[in-house]
């Protein structure tokens, strides 16, 4: 049985060993930071001047910006040597960002095993277990001994993503069990590998499982790596915890951009071009601006009331900001709960029932503060709100209760609506929710004013 082309993988490790020491992680990290400050041509020249193993270690780092462009700028023969020594999952990510022509040239010069592995990884949809897994793991047959396994690890460890978990395969190639390196080191040399294997069930992922679900499995079971298997229980690769961290950081960054009311940049701030920056920010700003124009329309609709009771205009900023803030709070809570798997789409009604009393209570608190502030200013002589100041205070109180409640409901339900439409809930950005609640808040405010102040100020 050929367990992942052992001899070819061993020769890959040997080439890396012959190329020299890759240096300490601190040195590599510092060099990555330095290369990120250079343009593509200068970074490619710097890599070519380094020992091969150090250049490979740098290119293997996800923190290196523009790796696809840098590799494309390196002479194709040398670029192929680098890529053949890089981690397959990292190469797949870099190749996906590369233009078609340089990618085809590079593929034609890769060794067959590496090329097949990379094409296999690139065939999975983005943001799935298959797209972030690595095929460089340690696997052994279930009839090996502890000593045979340790000897195997010594040969291949340089070409493997991790050796902390060893995957044991049955005679038909299916995943049988897993052995941790700690258990292996404490086992008897002549004992069967199965004697030190885990007695618990194996936690696995399918290649199409979302990376969010993969992260939850790794966190739930406290794993360093998660095997990915096909429908016949053959192991395809593993997802390591560092890969999950990298992808989750990228996702968190993307969500933060969306939540700020803009498209995700997709690149580090200092590397994105000026036209791209304008394109990604202008669209949302224009949409939000058009939404805020509805606020002006709402005020025009109540122009007569404003002329009769100018005092109402003093509280418009207070009313609008309170509704927007409550909506943004609710949106932030629900989006995060959905991302962590604490809530599902079917939980919308539970959230609704929870947010109604929450919004009412918060609205009463803010309404009481607003009424108290108006009373203090009136009694202390800081401002005269007129003879009907108590009714104005009641209007502010009632309006805040309604607006904060509506903001909480709108902010909490919008992420569910977007998810139901198969859109990213993070698109329910704080500015978007605030704009929505601003318009509705004015309508609520003046409607309450018409009810309470009719016959007096209105």
VMD Tcl script that draws the C-alpha trace (Angstrom):
set ca {
  {0.00 0.00 0.00}
  {1.27 3.49 -0.90}
  {0.66 5.81 2.06}
  {0.67 9.28 0.41}
  {3.68 8.53 -1.76}
  {6.08 8.17 1.13}
  {9.24 8.15 -0.95}
  {8.28 11.32 -2.86}
  {7.33 13.10 0.34}
  {10.56 12.00 1.97}
  {12.57 13.36 -0.94}
  {10.68 16.64 -0.60}
  {11.74 16.80 3.04}
  {15.30 15.92 2.10}
  {15.47 18.79 -0.40}
  {14.36 21.17 2.30}
  {16.96 19.82 4.73}
  {19.74 20.18 2.15}
  {18.79 23.78 1.48}
  {19.77 24.78 5.01}
  {18.25 26.04 8.23}
  {15.08 28.07 7.83}
  {15.93 30.33 10.76}
  {14.03 31.21 13.90}
  {10.37 32.17 13.78}
  {11.25 35.64 15.07}
  {13.69 36.22 12.21}
  {11.18 34.98 9.65}
  {8.41 37.13 11.13}
  {10.67 40.20 11.03}
  {11.64 39.51 7.43}
  {7.98 39.13 6.46}
  {7.23 42.53 8.01}
  {10.17 44.03 6.12}
  {9.10 42.54 2.77}
  {5.59 43.92 3.32}
  {7.07 47.43 3.15}
  {8.67 46.79 -0.27}
  {7.17 46.84 -3.73}
  {6.72 43.57 -5.63}
  {9.96 43.74 -7.61}
  {12.07 44.62 -4.56}
  {10.47 41.85 -2.50}
  {11.14 39.28 -5.25}
  {14.77 40.41 -5.50}
  {15.17 40.16 -1.72}
  {13.79 36.61 -1.69}
  {16.13 35.51 -4.47}
  {19.10 36.77 -2.44}
  {18.15 34.63 0.58}
  {18.96 30.97 1.25}
  {16.27 28.85 -0.37}
  {14.85 27.43 2.88}
  {14.47 30.90 4.38}
  {12.74 32.21 1.26}
  {10.36 29.24 1.32}
  {9.61 29.79 5.02}
  {8.74 33.44 4.27}
  {6.53 32.59 1.30}
  {4.75 30.02 3.46}
  {3.59 32.75 5.86}
  {-0.01 33.98 5.29}
  {1.12 37.33 6.74}
  {3.18 38.02 3.59}
  {1.23 40.50 1.48}
  {1.01 40.02 -2.28}
  {2.69 36.60 -2.32}
  {1.04 35.75 -5.66}
  {2.44 38.85 -7.33}
  {5.88 38.29 -5.79}
  {6.08 34.68 -7.00}
  {4.90 35.75 -10.47}
  {7.76 38.27 -10.56}
  {10.38 35.60 -9.79}
  {11.91 33.67 -12.75}
  {9.58 30.74 -13.31}
  {12.19 28.00 -12.76}
  {13.21 29.43 -9.37}
  {9.57 30.12 -8.49}
  {8.78 26.45 -9.17}
  {11.57 25.37 -6.83}
  {10.13 27.58 -4.10}
  {6.57 26.37 -4.65}
  {7.59 22.69 -4.66}
  {8.93 23.18 -1.13}
  {6.01 25.24 0.21}
  {2.99 23.83 2.05}
  {0.41 22.66 -0.45}
  {-2.47 24.51 1.22}
  {-0.52 27.76 1.18}
  {0.37 27.25 -2.49}
  {-3.30 26.66 -3.31}
  {-4.22 29.98 -1.67}
  {-1.45 31.81 -3.54}
  {-2.32 30.19 -6.88}
  {-5.96 31.20 -6.50}
  {-4.86 34.86 -6.38}
  {-2.50 34.56 -9.35}
  {-3.36 35.60 -12.91}
  {-4.10 32.77 -15.34}
  {-0.95 33.06 -17.51}
  {1.74 33.01 -14.77}
  {-0.23 30.33 -12.92}
  {-0.27 28.06 -15.99}
  {3.47 28.52 -16.54}
  {4.19 27.73 -12.91}
  {1.94 24.67 -12.86}
  {3.73 23.20 -15.85}
  {7.01 23.21 -13.92}
  {5.82 21.74 -10.62}
  {6.49 18.13 -9.73}
  {3.52 15.90 -10.44}
  {2.65 15.12 -6.81}
  {2.60 18.79 -5.80}
  {0.62 19.85 -8.89}
  {-2.05 17.19 -8.33}
  {-2.36 18.07 -4.65}
  {-2.72 21.79 -5.36}
  {-5.31 21.26 -8.13}
  {-7.23 19.03 -5.75}
  {-7.26 21.71 -3.04}
  {-8.22 24.44 -5.48}
  {-11.23 22.39 -6.59}
  {-13.10 22.94 -3.33}
  {-15.40 25.95 -2.84}
  {-13.96 28.87 -0.85}
  {-14.60 29.02 2.91}
  {-14.95 25.23 3.22}
  {-12.87 22.64 5.07}
  {-11.53 21.36 1.76}
  {-10.27 24.80 0.74}
  {-8.26 25.35 3.94}
  {-7.04 21.80 4.64}
  {-3.52 20.57 4.03}
  {-2.65 17.23 2.48}
  {0.67 17.13 4.33}
  {-0.12 14.99 7.36}
  {1.30 11.85 8.94}
  {-0.55 8.60 8.28}
  {0.51 5.00 8.90}
  {-1.10 1.55 8.42}
  {-2.75 -0.06 11.41}
  {-0.33 -3.02 11.42}
  {2.73 -0.89 12.20}
  {4.45 -0.80 15.56}
  {5.23 2.23 17.68}
  {8.90 2.09 16.63}
  {8.03 1.91 12.92}
  {5.79 4.93 13.31}
  {8.43 6.96 15.13}
  {11.00 6.10 12.46}
  {8.54 7.20 9.79}
  {7.95 10.51 11.56}
  {11.71 11.18 11.72}
  {11.90 10.84 7.94}
  {8.88 12.91 6.94}
  {8.41 15.46 9.73}
  {9.96 18.34 7.77}
  {7.42 17.97 4.99}
  {4.38 17.69 7.24}
  {2.19 20.48 8.57}
  {2.07 18.89 12.01}
  {3.20 15.66 13.67}
  {1.19 16.04 16.86}
  {-1.51 13.77 15.46}
  {-0.81 10.55 13.55}
  {-3.66 9.12 11.52}
  {-3.96 5.33 11.44}
  {-5.39 3.79 8.27}
  {-7.10 0.43 7.95}
  {-6.07 -2.01 5.23}
  {-8.76 -0.65 2.91}
  {-7.39 2.89 3.31}
  {-10.16 4.20 5.53}
  {-9.38 6.26 8.62}
  {-9.31 3.89 11.57}
  {-8.17 5.98 14.52}
  {-5.79 8.71 15.60}
  {-2.71 8.64 17.83}
  {-1.27 11.67 19.56}
  {2.48 12.16 19.60}
  {2.46 12.15 23.40}
  {0.85 8.69 23.51}
  {3.25 7.48 20.86}
  {6.36 8.59 22.77}
  {5.18 6.83 25.92}
  {4.33 3.56 24.17}
  {6.48 0.42 24.04}
  {8.66 0.30 20.93}
  {7.42 -3.11 19.82}
  {3.76 -2.51 20.67}
  {1.13 -2.15 17.98}
  {0.22 1.37 16.99}
  {-3.39 0.51 17.87}
  {-2.40 -0.10 21.49}
  {-1.66 3.61 22.00}
  {-4.50 4.88 19.83}
  {-7.34 6.99 21.14}
  {-10.23 4.99 22.55}
  {-12.69 7.77 21.84}
  {-14.48 8.30 18.55}
  {-12.78 10.30 15.82}
  {-14.03 13.82 15.21}
  {-14.02 14.46 11.46}
  {-15.17 17.04 8.95}
  {-16.47 16.71 5.42}
  {-14.64 18.66 2.71}
  {-17.69 20.87 2.12}
  {-18.19 21.77 5.78}
  {-18.01 25.53 6.30}
  {-14.89 26.87 7.93}
  {-17.03 28.37 10.70}
  {-18.31 24.89 11.58}
  {-14.75 23.56 11.41}
  {-13.66 26.22 13.88}
  {-16.50 25.27 16.23}
  {-15.51 21.59 16.12}
  {-11.88 22.37 16.86}
  {-12.88 24.64 19.74}
  {-15.50 22.23 21.11}
  {-13.17 19.20 21.18}
  {-9.96 21.14 21.95}
  {-8.15 19.80 18.88}
  {-4.87 20.81 17.26}
  {-5.94 19.32 13.94}
  {-9.18 18.03 12.43}
  {-9.17 15.28 9.77}
  {-11.21 15.83 6.63}
  {-12.69 12.66 5.13}
  {-14.71 11.78 2.04}
  {-17.96 9.82 1.99}
  {-15.98 6.54 2.01}
  {-14.07 7.53 5.18}
  {-10.80 8.06 3.29}
  {-8.79 10.91 4.79}
  {-8.30 13.78 2.36}
  {-6.35 16.14 4.57}
  {-6.34 17.91 7.89}
  {-7.28 21.38 9.06}
  {-4.85 22.64 11.69}
  {-5.74 25.14 14.38}
  {-3.36 27.77 12.94}
  {-5.15 27.55 9.57}
  {-8.47 28.10 11.32}
  {-7.06 31.09 13.20}
  {-5.78 32.62 9.94}
  {-9.12 32.19 8.18}
  {-11.13 33.44 11.15}
  {-8.95 36.56 11.41}
  {-9.60 37.21 7.73}
  {-13.34 36.67 8.22}
  {-13.42 38.91 11.29}
  {-11.65 41.65 9.33}
  {-14.14 41.31 6.50}
  {-17.09 41.48 8.89}
  {-15.60 44.52 10.63}
  {-15.37 46.33 7.31}
  {-18.94 45.43 6.40}
  {-20.19 46.39 9.84}
  {-18.54 49.77 9.41}
  {-20.73 50.36 6.37}
  {-18.43 49.52 3.44}
  {-17.31 46.64 1.24}
  {-14.59 44.40 2.62}
  {-11.20 45.63 1.37}
  {-9.80 42.14 0.85}
  {-6.28 43.54 1.17}
  {-4.23 45.29 3.89}
  {-5.14 48.97 4.22}
  {-1.75 50.30 3.03}
  {-1.61 48.06 -0.04}
  {-5.03 48.73 -1.56}
  {-5.01 51.22 -4.42}
  {-6.75 54.59 -4.30}
  {-9.38 53.72 -6.97}
  {-10.26 50.49 -5.14}
  {-10.51 52.35 -1.84}
  {-12.97 54.85 -3.35}
  {-14.98 52.11 -5.07}
  {-15.36 50.05 -1.90}
  {-16.36 53.01 0.26}
  {-18.35 55.25 -2.07}
  {-21.14 52.78 -2.85}
  {-22.23 52.26 0.75}
  {-21.78 55.94 1.59}
  {-23.99 56.92 -1.33}
  {-26.62 54.35 -0.32}
  {-26.60 55.58 3.28}
  {-26.77 59.19 2.07}
  {-29.83 58.39 -0.04}
  {-31.36 56.70 3.00}
  {-30.72 59.76 5.15}
  {-32.47 61.87 2.52}
  {-35.63 60.12 3.64}
  {-35.06 61.78 7.01}
  {-35.34 65.18 5.31}
  {-38.52 63.98 3.59}
  {-39.98 62.93 6.94}
  {-39.20 66.34 8.45}
  {-40.78 68.07 5.46}
  {-43.90 66.00 5.99}
  {-44.18 67.30 9.56}
  {-43.17 70.86 8.64}
  {-46.46 72.26 9.90}
  {-46.06 70.67 13.31}
  {-42.49 71.98 13.54}
  {-43.69 75.51 12.82}
  {-46.29 75.29 15.58}
  {-44.00 73.64 18.14}
  {-40.42 74.64 17.42}
  {-39.47 73.22 20.82}
  {-39.84 69.73 19.34}
  {-36.82 70.28 17.08}
  {-34.57 70.55 20.14}
  {-35.02 66.85 20.84}
  {-34.66 65.49 17.30}
  {-30.91 64.67 17.65}
  {-31.62 62.98 21.00}
  {-34.46 60.92 19.53}
  {-32.57 59.86 16.38}
  {-29.33 58.91 18.13}
  {-31.11 56.85 20.80}
  {-32.96 54.75 18.23}
  {-29.85 54.27 16.13}
  {-27.75 53.31 19.14}
  {-30.26 50.74 20.37}
  {-30.52 49.25 16.88}
  {-26.74 49.08 16.50}
  {-26.43 47.37 19.87}
  {-28.99 44.72 18.95}
  {-27.43 44.16 15.51}
  {-23.96 43.70 16.99}
  {-25.23 41.15 19.52}
  {-27.21 39.10 17.00}
  {-24.55 39.08 14.27}
  {-21.95 37.85 16.74}
  {-24.30 35.22 18.17}
  {-25.04 33.95 14.66}
  {-21.33 33.84 13.82}
  {-20.56 31.82 16.96}
  {-23.43 29.42 16.36}
  {-25.24 30.54 19.52}
  {-28.29 31.36 17.41}
  {-29.86 29.70 14.37}
  {-32.24 31.11 11.78}
  {-35.12 29.32 13.48}
  {-34.42 31.22 16.72}
  {-35.71 34.51 15.33}
  {-38.97 34.37 17.31}
  {-37.08 33.75 20.57}
  {-34.97 36.82 19.89}
  {-38.13 38.80 19.06}
  {-39.77 37.84 22.35}
  {-36.57 38.72 24.20}
  {-36.02 42.07 22.51}
  {-39.56 43.40 23.03}
  {-39.28 43.65 26.86}
  {-35.62 44.59 26.55}
  {-36.43 47.47 24.19}
  {-39.33 48.64 26.35}
  {-37.18 48.63 29.49}
  {-34.27 50.41 27.83}
  {-36.70 52.91 26.31}
  {-38.20 53.63 29.72}
  {-34.74 54.19 31.19}
  {-33.73 56.62 28.44}
  {-37.18 58.25 28.49}
  {-36.92 58.81 32.23}
  {-33.47 60.36 31.83}
  {-34.78 62.62 29.05}
  {-37.81 63.68 31.09}
  {-35.60 64.35 34.12}
  {-33.21 66.45 32.09}
  {-36.07 68.55 30.66}
  {-37.57 69.01 34.15}
  {-34.25 70.10 35.69}
  {-33.56 72.59 32.89}
  {-37.09 74.02 33.19}
  {-37.07 74.30 37.00}
  {-33.52 75.63 37.18}
  {-34.24 78.28 34.59}
  {-31.64 77.05 32.07}
  {-34.28 77.00 29.34}
  {-37.99 77.72 29.11}
  {-39.87 74.98 27.26}
  {-43.14 76.89 27.58}
  {-46.27 76.47 29.64}
  {-46.87 72.96 28.30}
  {-43.40 71.70 29.21}
  {-44.83 68.71 31.08}
  {-46.60 67.55 27.92}
  {-43.37 68.07 25.95}
  {-41.57 65.94 28.53}
  {-44.24 63.24 28.23}
  {-43.84 63.33 24.45}
  {-40.09 62.84 24.72}
  {-40.56 59.99 27.21}
  {-43.16 58.13 25.15}
  {-41.29 58.70 21.89}
  {-38.06 57.31 23.35}
  {-39.86 54.20 24.58}
  {-41.28 53.59 21.11}
  {-38.12 54.44 19.17}
  {-35.73 52.43 21.34}
  {-38.07 49.44 21.21}
  {-38.40 49.72 17.44}
  {-34.62 50.12 17.08}
  {-33.99 46.99 19.14}
  {-36.48 44.99 17.11}
  {-35.24 46.26 13.75}
  {-31.60 45.74 14.69}
  {-32.17 42.21 15.96}
  {-34.41 41.03 13.11}
  {-32.43 42.44 10.18}
  {-29.55 39.91 10.46}
  {-32.11 37.07 10.38}
  {-33.75 38.54 7.29}
  {-30.39 38.80 5.51}
  {-29.44 35.26 6.46}
  {-32.81 34.02 5.24}
  {-32.04 35.70 1.90}
  {-28.64 33.91 1.91}
  {-26.79 37.19 2.39}
  {-24.07 37.93 4.90}
  {-25.69 39.09 8.19}
  {-22.70 41.39 8.70}
  {-24.12 43.51 5.89}
  {-26.62 44.74 8.49}
  {-24.04 47.34 9.39}
  {-24.42 49.80 12.23}
  {-24.70 52.79 9.84}
  {-27.38 50.95 7.82}
  {-29.45 50.16 10.91}
  {-28.98 53.70 12.22}
  {-30.21 55.16 8.93}
  {-33.26 52.89 8.96}
  {-34.12 53.80 12.54}
  {-33.49 57.52 11.98}
  {-36.29 57.75 9.44}
  {-38.74 55.61 11.39}
  {-37.76 57.39 14.61}
  {-38.87 60.75 13.26}
  {-42.20 59.29 12.20}
  {-42.70 57.77 15.67}
  {-41.64 61.00 17.39}
  {-44.02 63.27 15.51}
  {-46.85 60.75 15.63}
  {-46.54 60.62 19.43}
  {-46.37 64.43 19.52}
  {-49.60 64.67 17.51}
  {-51.36 62.41 20.01}
  {-50.07 64.09 23.21}
  {-49.81 67.73 22.11}
  {-52.92 67.91 19.94}
  {-55.08 70.78 21.17}
  {-52.23 72.50 22.99}
  {-49.06 73.15 21.00}
  {-50.37 71.38 17.88}
}
mol new
graphics top color blue
foreach p $ca { graphics top sphere $p radius 0.5 }
foreach p [lrange $ca 0 end-1] q [lrange $ca 1 end] { graphics top cylinder $p $q radius 0.2 }
display resetview
